[in-house]
Amino acid sequence: MSENNVNQEAKGQPFEATTYGGLLRIARENKELSIDQVSSQLRISPDQIEGLESDNYKVFPTPVYARAHLRSYARLLGVDEAKIISLFNAALAPDDKDPRTFIRRTTQELAPYHDAQPKNFVGKFIAGLLFLAVVIALGWIGYNYYMSQKTEKAAEAPQAEASQSAEASAPASELAKAPEAVPVLVSNTTVEPAPQPAAAAPAPAAAEAQTQADRDAALKEKLQKEAEAAAAAKVAEEKRLAEEAKKAASAAAPAVTTSAKPLALTHNEAEGRWDLVVPKSANGMYKVTIGAEGGECWFGVYQDKKLVHNAQLKSGETRDYEVPYPFKVSVGNRAKGFVKVDGAPVDLNINNRATSTVFTLVQK
């Protein structure tokens, strides 16, 4: 046992009263407080309370924390705070008394700032693209809304102007409809009606609207008359052209009178052929018309045994030829075709089983 311990026992004081932990424990017991009650008041664990009372400040990370909690503990128990701190400082280990040791211990495990927060360039780039897309979308929506509003206003403006013109012209129309005063005949005496009060002059806007309406009506009437005149002129021109075409067709018709009865073919026994006997032409030319009805037909016109005209016609098609005498005509699929000479039809049915007909034109 040391000399100090002996002196303390000689004075009648326990050994724990000479340390900061012992003083705190004795004061707590004197106040009849449990460790749990003190832990609840100071908001530190019971183990840390026991560590302080047993002079073990290592229960805290650094002596700074232990010193702060000792002050709070001393205030709670009403013990001299300066004395507790003095005993605590005296009990510190040599390394804990050096401030540089404390700084070294608290900073030696800290990593550099730039290592703790690595830069994420890809994430920033993607976030920038998303922000730009949102801005573009909002701008597009705003532009469409602005254009739609502008279009609606432009469409409503003509309607508003038409409504104002109609409202302005209403008073003038009502004045125009007002009945005129009619003189009354009583006992062969004409009684003039009482003078009517002059109507109030229409407002400038109403007068201008009425003038515009009169101009529009006059212009409409003028255009209608011009259209009617143009239509009448067109009808007259079409009628004139039709009459001229009719006259031209009459002038171009052959002078030879056509027979209502088809021309019959006669069989020439000596030559072994079919002949069509017709009156002699003054100029030696004959108009031959060939055509098809209800089907296709094949036609040929021969002179001196040479084919000079050839045609394959569909139903509804015709051909006209001016052929000098003498000549021969052949018709294939005769049931669907016809031949006219100077406008007179030729009877192609020659009572044979062949589907074609060949005849020679003979003058009387």
Sequence and secondary structure as in RCSB ss.txt:
>XXXX:A:sequence
MSENNVNQEAKGQPFEATTYGGLLRIARENKELSIDQVSSQLRISPDQIEGLESDNYKVFPTPVYARAHLRSYAR
LLGVDEAKIISLFNAALAPDDKDPRTFIRRTTQELAPYHDAQPKNFVGKFIAGLLFLAVVIALGWIGYNYYMSQK
TEKAAEAPQAEASQSAEASAPASELAKAPEAVPVLVSNTTVEPAPQPAAAAPAPAAAEAQTQADRDAALKEKLQK
EAEAAAAAKVAEEKRLAEEAKKAASAAAPAVTTSAKPLALTHNEAEGRWDLVVPKSANGMYKVTIGAEGGECWFG
VYQDKKLVHNAQLKSGETRDYEVPYPFKVSVGNRAKGFVKVDGAPVDLNINNRATSTVFTLVQK
>XXXX:A:secstr
  HHHHHHHHTT  GGGGSHHHHHHHHHHHTT  HHHHHHHHTS HHHHHHHHTT GGGSSSHHHHHHHHHHHHH
HHT  HHHHHHHHHHHS HHHH HHHHHHHHHTT   HHHHS   HHHHHHHHHHHHHHHHHHHHHHHHHHHHHH
HHHHHHHHHHHHHHHHHHHHHHHHHHHS     EEETTEEE            HHHHHHHHHHHHHHHHHHHHHH
HHHHHHHHHHHHHHHHHHHHHHHHHHHS SS   SS B  EEETTTTEEEEEE   SSSEEEEEEEESSS EEEE
EEETTEEEEEEEE TT EEEEEEESS EEEEESGGGEEEEETTEEB    SSS S EEEEEEE 
